[in-house]
Amino acid sequence: MNEDRFNMAVRKFLKEVGVTSQREIERIVREGAGEGRSLRLRMTLTSEDAPALKHVVETTIDLH
């Protein structure tokens, strides 16, 4: 495994996840889905090729 190539691929994936996730969160808030005072979010990372991988990140974003 080429360490540099691996790191670049992971960073590219994480950048895509971050950018597209931010766009989706902004869209849903603009459309009024976040009518409450906060928006609870959960991101789950899994892989069909590595069943042991299940990483969950949860947060709440204040909308006011």
C-alpha positions in Angstrom: 0.0 0.0 0.0 1.3 3.4 -0.9 0.8 5.5 2.2 0.7 8.9 0.4 -1.8 7.7 -2.2 -4.0 6.2 0.6 -3.9 9.4 2.6 -4.9 11.5 -0.5 -7.8 9.1 -1.3 -9.1 9.3 2.3 -8.8 13.1 2.3 -10.6 13.4 -1.0 -13.4 11.2 0.3 -13.7 13.2 3.5 -13.7 16.5 1.6 -16.6 15.2 -0.6 -18.5 14.0 2.4 -18.0 17.4 4.2 -18.9 19.6 1.2 -22.0 17.6 0.1 -23.2 17.1 3.7 -23.0 20.9 4.4 -25.0 21.6 1.2 -27.7 19.1 2.3 -27.9 20.5 5.8 -28.2 24.1 4.4 -30.8 23.0 1.9 -33.0 21.3 4.5 -32.8 24.2 6.8 -33.7 26.7 4.0 -36.7 24.5 3.0 -38.0 24.8 6.6 -37.3 21.3 7.8 -35.5 22.7 10.7 -38.5 24.6 12.1 -37.5 23.9 15.7 -34.8 25.6 17.7 -32.2 23.0 16.8 -31.3 20.3 14.3 -30.1 16.9 15.5 -27.7 15.3 13.1 -26.1 11.8 12.9 -23.4 10.7 10.4 -22.7 7.0 10.2 -19.6 5.7 8.4 -19.7 2.1 7.3 -18.1 -0.1 4.6 -19.5 -3.2 2.9 -15.9 -4.3 2.6 -15.1 -3.9 6.3 -18.2 -5.0 8.3 -16.4 -4.1 11.6 -16.4 -0.4 10.6 -19.2 1.5 12.1 -18.3 5.0 13.2 -21.1 7.3 14.4 -20.9 11.0 15.0 -23.8 12.9 16.5 -24.3 16.6 17.2 -27.0 19.2 17.6 -26.9 22.5 15.7 -28.6 25.5 17.2 -30.8 27.2 14.6 -31.3 30.4 16.5 
